[in-house]
Amino acid sequence: MNTCYFAKYRNKLNGISIALFPPHYFKGQCYPLLAPSYELLRDFKNKLITDQQYKTMYLELLNTRKLTGQKVLLDIGNDAVLLCYEKKEDFCHRHIVSEWLRSQNIDCLEL
């Protein structure tokens, strides 16, 4: 499994949006279980919470949704490319997902 951001990922095969609101031009599959909640995203964008608070709350959200790396792998497959908006060097939930998957022994690298 890999990650990337919409603006860079040109190969339309296996791209799966994990953004709360995918771009209008994206016609691929979406996996909303990995998207942040509206409230969490709003609070982060409005700088009401720190990066660390966002990470903690996002991981709690995944737990509430009863997600595991194996469930994600079964749902979307090992060749999926998880997509959101932020560039490689920017903090975002895509990087948290990648770290979370690797902690469960699922390879997940940024393209």
FITIFI-793792 format. One record per residue (C-alpha): residue in three letters; chain; y, x, z. Coordinates in steps of 0.1 Angstrom, whole numbers. Each point is the difference from the previous one (the first is absolute). Last residue first. Layout:
<nodes>
NODE  resn  chain      y      x      z
NODE   ALA      A      Y      X      Z
...
</nodes>
This chain:
<nodes>
NODE  resn  chain      y      x      z
NODE   LEU      A     78     52    -35
NODE   GLU      A     -1     -4     38
NODE   LEU      A    -35      4     15
NODE   CYS      A    -25    -24     17
NODE   ASP      A    -35     11      9
NODE   ILE      A    -16    -24     24
NODE   ASN      A    -12     16     32
NODE   GLN      A     15    -27     23
NODE   SER      A     29     22     10
NODE   ARG      A      5      6    -38
NODE   LEU      A      5    -38     -4
NODE   TRP      A     27     -1     28
NODE   GLU      A     17     31    -15
NODE   SER      A      2    -17    -34
NODE   VAL      A     11    -32     15
NODE   ILE      A     28     17     19
NODE   HIS      A     11     17    -32
NODE   ARG      A      1    -33    -18
NODE   HIS      A     20    -14     29
NODE   CYS      A     30     20     -8
NODE   PHE      A     19     33      7
NODE   ASP      A     14     16    -31
NODE   GLU      A    -14     32    -15
NODE   LYS      A    -23    -17    -25
NODE   LYS      A     25    -25    -11
NODE   GLU      A      2    -35     15
NODE   TYR      A     -8    -31    -20
NODE   CYS      A    -36    -10      7
NODE   LEU      A    -34      7    -16
NODE   LEU      A    -36      5     10
NODE   VAL      A    -20     16    -28
NODE   ALA      A    -35    -14      0
NODE   ASP      A    -30     21    -11
NODE   ASN      A    -19     -5     33
NODE   GLY      A     -2    -37     -3
NODE   ILE      A     24    -29      8
NODE   ASP      A    -18    -23     25
NODE   LEU      A    -29     23     10
NODE   LEU      A     24     30      6
NODE   VAL      A     24    -22     19
NODE   LYS      A    -28    -14     22
NODE   GLN      A    -13     36      6
NODE   GLY      A     34     12     10
NODE   THR      A      2    -27     26
NODE   LEU      A     22    -31      2
NODE   LYS      A     -2    -25     28
NODE   ARG      A     33    -15    -10
NODE   THR      A     12      6     36
NODE   ASN      A    -12     36     -4
NODE   LEU      A     21      4    -32
NODE   LEU      A     30    -15     18
NODE   GLU      A     -5     25     29
NODE   LEU      A      0     28    -25
NODE   TYR      A     33    -14    -14
NODE   MET      A     15     -3     35
NODE   THR      A     -8     36      9
NODE   LYS      A     13     13    -34
NODE   TYR      A     32    -20      3
NODE   GLN      A      6     12     35
NODE   GLN      A     -5     36    -12
NODE   ASP      A     24     -5    -29
NODE   THR      A     26    -15     23
NODE   ILE      A      8    -36      5
NODE   LEU      A     31    -21     -6
NODE   LYS      A      9     21    -30
NODE   ASN      A      7    -31    -22
NODE   LYS      A    -28     12    -24
NODE   PHE      A    -23      4     30
NODE   ASP      A      7    -34     15
NODE   ARG      A     -3    -17    -34
NODE   LEU      A    -33     17     -7
NODE   LEU      A    -15    -10     33
NODE   GLU      A     13    -36     -3
NODE   TYR      A    -14     -4    -36
NODE   SER      A    -34     13     11
NODE   PRO      A    -11     33    -14
NODE   ALA      A    -23      0    -30
NODE   LEU      A    -36     12      4
NODE   LEU      A    -15    -36      2
NODE   PRO      A     21     -9    -30
NODE   TYR      A    -23     18    -25
NODE   CYS      A     17     -6    -34
NODE   GLN      A    -16      4    -34
NODE   GLY      A     19     10    -30
NODE   LYS      A     29    -16    -19
NODE   PHE      A     28     21     14
NODE   TYR      A     32     -8    -19
NODE   HIS      A     15    -22     27
NODE   PRO      A     -4     28     26
NODE   PRO      A    -24     -7     28
NODE   PHE      A     14    -18     31
NODE   LEU      A    -20      8     31
NODE   ALA      A    -12     32    -15
NODE   ILE      A    -37      9      0
NODE   SER      A     -1     -2    -38
NODE   ILE      A    -32     10    -17
NODE   GLY      A     -2     24    -29
NODE   ASN      A    -35      3    -13
NODE   LEU      A     10      4    -37
NODE   LYS      A     37     -3     -7
NODE   ASN      A      4     38     -4
NODE   ARG      A     37      5      2
NODE   TYR      A      3      6     38
NODE   LYS      A     33     17      6
NODE   ALA      A     24    -29      4
NODE   PHE      A    -26    -21     19
NODE   TYR      A     -9     26     27
NODE   CYS      A    -33     18      5
NODE   THR      A    -31     -2     21
NODE   ASN      A    -36     10     -6
NODE   MET      A    -35    -12      7
</nodes>
